[in-house]
């Protein structure tokens, strides 16, 4: 049997394909999980941005009120 190719047991030729398929399925599951995580992070980020916008509006109103108080008390040199 010198020079002949080794005998392959039935089903062994399918193993590399099965292994690749198994790895691809694991990668696909991981990508799906990452996609869900990114979607959730986007929603959370939107809530943070909306909250920050609200804080900025409040700061703007306080600044206007403070300017008005300073003008009434004549604490400023020149009007803004």
N, C-alpha and C positions, 0 to 999 in steps of 0.2 A: 503494500500500500504506500510505498514511498512516492512522494510527489502528488498524491491525491489530496484533495481538500478535506478538512476535518468535517465529520458528520455533524449536522445541526439537528438538535432535538426538535421535535414538533413543537411549535409555539414559541420557540426562542427567537425567531426572526421578528415576531411581533413585539417583543419586549422593548427594544429601543423606541419604537413608535409609541408604545403605551407609556413609557417613561416621559417622553417629550410631551405627549398629550396631558399627562398628569401634571407636569410642571407648568404647561400653558394654562391649565385650569386653575392652578394655585395663583399664578400671576394675574389671571383675569379676576379672581375673587379679591385679590389684594387691590387691584385697580378700582374695582367696584366699591370697596370699602373706603379707599382714598377719595373717590368721587363723592360719596356720601359725607365724608368728613369736611371736604371743601365746601360743599353745599351748606352744611350746618355753620361753618365758619363765616360764610358770606352773610347768612341771616343774622348771626351774632354781630358781625361788623356793621351791618345796616342799623341795628338797634343802637350800637355805640355811637355811630355817626349822628343818628337822630337825637340821642341824648345830648351829645356835644353841641349840636345846633341849638337846642333849647337852652343850654347853659350860656352859650354865646349871646343869645337874645337877651337873657336876663342881665348879663354883664353890660350889654349895650344900654339897656334901660337904666341901670344903676349909674352908669357913666353920665347919661343925660341928666339924671336927677342931681348928681353931684355937681355938674357944671352949673345947673340952675341955682343950686344952693350957694356955690361960690360967687356967682354974679350978684345974688341978693345981698350977700354979706360983704360984697366988694373985696373979695380975696384974690381976684385975678387982675392982672395988669391990663390985658386987652381981651376983648371978646373973641371967641373962637369962631 
